Amino acid sequence: MQEQVAVGIDIGGTNTTIGLINARGECLAQESIKTWDYPRVEEFIDRLHAIAREIGGDSIVGVGIGAPTGNSERGTIHASNLPWKGVVPLAALFRSRFCLPVFVMNDAKAAVLGEMTYGAAREMRDFAVVTLGTGLGCGIVLNGEVAYGHDGFAGELGHVIVAPGGRACKCGRRGCLETYVSATGIKRTALELLATEVEDSSLRDIPLASLGSRVIDEAAAQGDPIALETFRRAGETLGLALANLVAVIHPEAIFLQGGAARAGAWFHDAVSRSLDENLLFLYKGKVAVQRSALPAGGIIGASAQVWRAR
Amino acid sequence: MQEQVAVGIDIGGTNTTIGLINARGECLAQESIKTWDYPRVEEFIDRLHAIAREIGGDSIVGVGIGAPTGNSERGTIHASNLPWKGVVPLAALFRSRFCLPVFVMNDAKAAVLGEMTYGAAREMRDFAVVTLGTGLGCGIVLNGEVAYGHDGFAGELGHVIVAPGGRACKCGRRGCLETYVSATGIKRTALELLATEVEDSSLRDIPLASLGSRVIDEAAAQGDPIALETFRRAGETLGLALANLVAVIHPEAIFLQGGAARAGAWFHDAVSRSLDENLLFLYKGKVAVQRSALPAGGIIGASAQVWRAR
């Protein structure tokens, strides 16, 4: 008998990843597509359905989706950084295409589900996961339960205003954390530094469209001063934001997931230093901030919804 | 048979209030003392014991205490704005004096307990209470449960840094929310305005020691420009901080308790305006911020611990 698998889908502002995950949280196959190549959500779903059938055949028992602003109860999304505007009934649309149980969740809450089911948070009752992708997401577990808040939108840490009147955010306001700390925010800081500073930098030779957090990280690894300063600033801002998050929810640990979380020590050291500087004495030495150990956290977390519901 | 009562004690950075509360949350008697009149904690407890015996006689079945940094599990406090330094084993000390069950809780979490047991939050699963006293406290309920966090210190909203490098806080850092929004913070803003502005103000004639949030509120009621601007700034800062809190925990409502919460429309209108301006679109029109309807919220909440444990 073929092993049963769940489809895990992680919808991001840049890439969407789809994978097959078994009940032990092992990723058996995965593939990525560009989210913005599909201006119509029906085409997006058709493409994911075709990939799922191709790699998963008939062994698929359900579909778990993580997406920005994903609302578990309603199965909808309402995101400012995805191609489809307004409230999109994602679960219903996927269900009618896949003819399988479909679960939609906020992407960061899916990441949390992954950490508590298969990751380092298995024994923890109070923790948070911060996802650093195109935007910045946050999933929170308190008293052993995922926090949804009144209407499903707890954890929008990326839209905490850290600089009133600061950088414009796609949400329509200014100074949101994710305009400084996320793959996009890191790119914006690099652009700002390239404009304001005169130092030599390998980033000056890169086509703007290719300038992303990975490229900046590679430059930082070569000692590039603009790249290093970019990550120092991102880390400083994130460290303060995490210190403030700790003061509100007091987690045992905070796990960093997503592309930008894979950056080098220049980023993580700056986060730790800033966190330590800004942490209230009550929490000193009591909160671990660490990179998530789940390699494909997004889709593994998304798939966990399927197994939990069985 | 005499009605059974619980002693509720609300320890604040300025006043400590003690009262007798029955199981329906009705306050039958209360009295206040100045917290800083008792540099030794034993004398403080002796005095409260004497008051309790005097007003409660033999009908007392237990003692519930709310105090800044109160830790429920350990029964301790470790507060920067109380006379007793370091970790104080408050529950054990009260227990040996009262020979009754004693419960210690963070004062803001006690306020939350009051709202969920006797107040407007009886049917709510996700809400917060913000207490505006000498400091600023916050209690959070998510999924119907009080959030304690990993080690009991969730909800230290007063120590979220809102102005890096800003006003010095007794916690040793700078820019904490409570240095701007609390009875003390409001006084500091008034002092700053009296120093920087030249407008006539009745506050200029008041002895500095008497300048507190109530006096400033009375001046605002008379149209005093410095007093009005003081509350406008406090409201603006609190509105932004609450918008950020909403983005993290997404409560259905936020209740304001404590002395400064009794200020007039000049304060509450500024809070609402700033909240509305700074709220992410997802939450618009969905979060009620209101003054608590519990007249003696602090001691009622503290006493609720006793009834819950029976």
Interface residues (C-beta under 8 A of the other chain):
Chain A: T69 H78 S80 M124 R125 D126 F127 C138 I140 L142 N143 E145 A147 Y148 G149 H150 D151 G152 F153 A154 G155 E156 L157 H159 V160 I161 P164 C171 G172 R173 L240 A243 N244 L245 A247 V248 I249 H250 P251 E252 N278 L280 F281 L282 Y283 K286 V287
Chain B: T69 H78 S80 M124 R125 D126 F127 C138 I140 L142 N143 E145 A147 Y148 G149 H150 D151 G152 F153 A154 G155 E156 L157 H159 V160 I161 P164 C171 G172 R173 L240 A243 N244 L245 A247 V248 I249 H250 P251 E252 N278 L280 F281 L282 Y283 K286 V287
